[in-house]
Amino acid sequence: MREALIAEGITKIYGEGAGAVTAVDRVSFAIQPGEFVALVGPSGSGKTTMLAIAAGLLSPSFGKITIAGQDLQAMSERKRTRFRGSSIGFSFQANNLVPYLNVQENVELMLRLNHKLDRKGRQRAIELLTRLGLGERLRSYPGQLSGGQQQRVAIARALIHEPSVVLADEPTASLDTSRANQVVATFAELIHEQKRAGIMVTHDLRMCKYVDRVVQMMDGKVSQILTERQAIDALANLYVTIDEGRQAV
């Protein structure tokens, strides 16, 4: 099976000379269709920069990103923009919903931009929003929604046009624990069902139980790649350490 996304030696350097900062340093990994991967690490580890490069929103200083067999760096800016619109789904912290479109229209916008808005597409949008707990808010506008509801609309919009790769930056940042679990569980189900490749940047390690692998970054580098089971075991050990520290105080 051909990988949906391949990152090869990705490096991103800001500035020049003595003031240069290496935000991402020779990062390599690959994701299969239907695989959901969490990108984790402390603030400043390079997670969000790596996600922006995978999305084609930033160009790496060195290295190559390949999505669905297409080299993003080999494309012209115009072609990369078109490819991004059709083959990559986004759900970033700034959800960028269109304020004068209602919930259903915001999701259908991706279908409209890709010339795929028809009766079946509209029905798919309704079904997807219903699965994300927004079936009663189809005619609501972004300003009438909570931050968590807006984030779920953004997730639906990222998936609706059936892209090869779906990228999510902190999709649970505005959600309580119960809703976060529901949203990420549904996100994972949809990625697996639709055979999309998914990357989720998250600080909430509890969400790692829904992914297939965890790519951990530190100081711009990949420090380790864990299976879902290894990540859960590591998280359990972390909580034990924290509890022991609290008891010792």
N, C-alpha and C positions, 0 to 999 in steps of 0.2 A: 504494500500500500504506500502510495506517495505521501510524504509529509505535507500537511496543510501549511505549516510555517516552519522555516529554517532560519535561525540566526547564526551567522558564522563570523566569529571574531569581532563582534560589534564593539567599537570604541567611540566614545564621544568626548572631545576635548573642547573646553571653553577657554578663550583667551590664548595668549601666546607667551613664549619665553618663561621668565621666572614666575609670572602670575598665572600661568596656565593651570586649569583645574580639570582633572580627568573624572568626569561624572560616571562614565561606563567604561570598563576596562576589559577588553577581549572576551566578551560574553558570547557563549555558544550554547544553543540547545535547539531541539526540534520538537514539534507537536503534531500528532496524528489527527486526522479527522475523527470527531467524536470524543476527543480527549480534553479534559478540563484541568487546567494547571493554575495553581496559585503562585504568585510572585510575592515573596515576603522579605522583610528585612527592616531594620531601623530607619528612621528618617535620615535622608542624605545618602542612602545606600545605592541609589541609582535606579530604583524600581520604576518611578514615573517617567524618567527620561528614557528608559529602555522600552516602556510601553509606547511612548510617543514615537520612537524610532520604528517600532514594529508596526505602528499605524501609518507610517509614511508621513507623519506630521513634522518630524525632524529628520535630517539626513545625518548619518553617522560620519565621523571623521575618517574611520576605517571600517572595513567589514561589509557584510552583505546580508540583506533580508530578502528571503524568497517566500512568496505567498502563492499557493496554488500553481507552483512552477514558474511564477513570474518574478524576475529580479526587479525590485522596486527602484534600485539605484540606476538601473539601465534605462529607465523610462524618462521621457521628457516630463516636465512639471505638469503640463496639461494632461498627458496620458495617465500620470500617477494620480491626479485628482479624480479622473473618471474611474479609474480602477478602484480607488479608495471608496468611492461612492457605491460601487456595485458589489465589491468583494470583501469589504471590511465593515463590521458593525462596531459602534462605539457607545460606551456608557461611561462618561467621565463625571467627576464630582460636580463640576459646573454643568448641569444637565442640558443647558441651552435649549430648553423647550420654547417654542414660538408662542408668545403670550396671547396673541389674538386667534389662535387655533385651539379647538377643544382637544380633549384627550385622544379621541379616536382620530381626529384629523392630524394631530402631531405624529401619531404612529404611522398613519397612511402616507405621510409626507415622503418617507423613504421609498414607498412603492411608486408614488407619483414621479419622483425624481428619476427613478429607474424605468419609467414607462411600463409599470406592472400593476397599476391600480385598476382593478376590475371587480366584478361581484365576488369572485372567490377570494381576492386579496382583502376586500373589506370584511368578509366573513372571518378570514384568518386573523385579522387585526382584533376583531371582537372576541374571538376565542382566546387569543393570547392575553389580552387585557383581563379577561375573566379569570384565567388561570393565575394571574398575578394579583387577584383580589380587587380589580378595578372595574368589574362588570357594571356596577351601579354608578360609575363616574364618567361614562363615555362622553357625555355632553358637558362635563365640567371644564373650566379653563384652568391653566396652570396656577394662576393667582388664587384659585379657590381650593387648592390642594395643599396638604402638608408637605414638608420636605421629603418625607419617606415616600409619599404617593408620587411626587414628581420623579423621584429616582426610579420607581417601578415603571413609570411611563417611558423613561429613558431606556430602560432595559428592554422593554417591548419594542421600542423603535430600533434598537440595535439588532434585534433578531428578525424583524418582520420581513426584510427583503432577502432572507436566506443567504447571508454572506458565507464565504469560506472560513473566515476568522472573526471571532467576536472578542472585543477587548473591553474590560471593565476596570475602572479605577475607583477603588473604595466604594463599591455599590451598596454597602451596608452602613456607610458613615452616618446617615440621618435616621437610621432605623433602631427601634428597640430590639432586644434579643429575640423575642418571639417572631417579630416580623422579619428580622434579618435571616433567621433560620428558614422561614417560609420562602423568602425571595431567592436565597442562594440555592436552596433545594430545588425549586422550580427552574431556576437558571440552569443548574446542572442537568436536570432531566431533559430540558429542551436541547441543550448542547449534545447530549448523548443520543437523543431520539433523532435529531436532525443531522447528525454527523458533522457538526461544526467543530472547529478547533477553538477552545476558549482559554483566555488568559485573564485572571482576576488579580489585580493588585489589592492586597488587604493588610491592615494592621491587626485585624481580629483573627487570631489563630484558631479560634473555635470554628471558623468557617472552613478550615482545612479538611474537616471530615467529609465534605461534599466533593472534593477534588480527587483526581487520579494521581497527581504528582505535585510536589511542592518544590519550587526553585527558590532557594534562599540566597539573597544577595547581601554582601557586606563590602563597604568601601568601593563600590562600583564593580565588584567581581562576583561571580557565582561561587559561593562558599561551599554549597552542597546541594544535591538534588535528592529529595526523599520521596518514597512512595507515600500514599495516603496513610497506610498503617504505621510507617515509621514516623510520620509527622504527628499522628495522634499520640503515639508512645512518647515522643519528645515533649509534646505539650503536657501530657500527664505528669511527666517528671518535673517539668517547669512548675506546675501548680503545687506539687509536693514540696519543692524547694521553697516556694513563696510561703506556703503554710508553715513550714518548719521555721522559717525566718520570723514570721509573725509571732509564733508561740515562744520564740526565744527572747522576744522583746519584753 
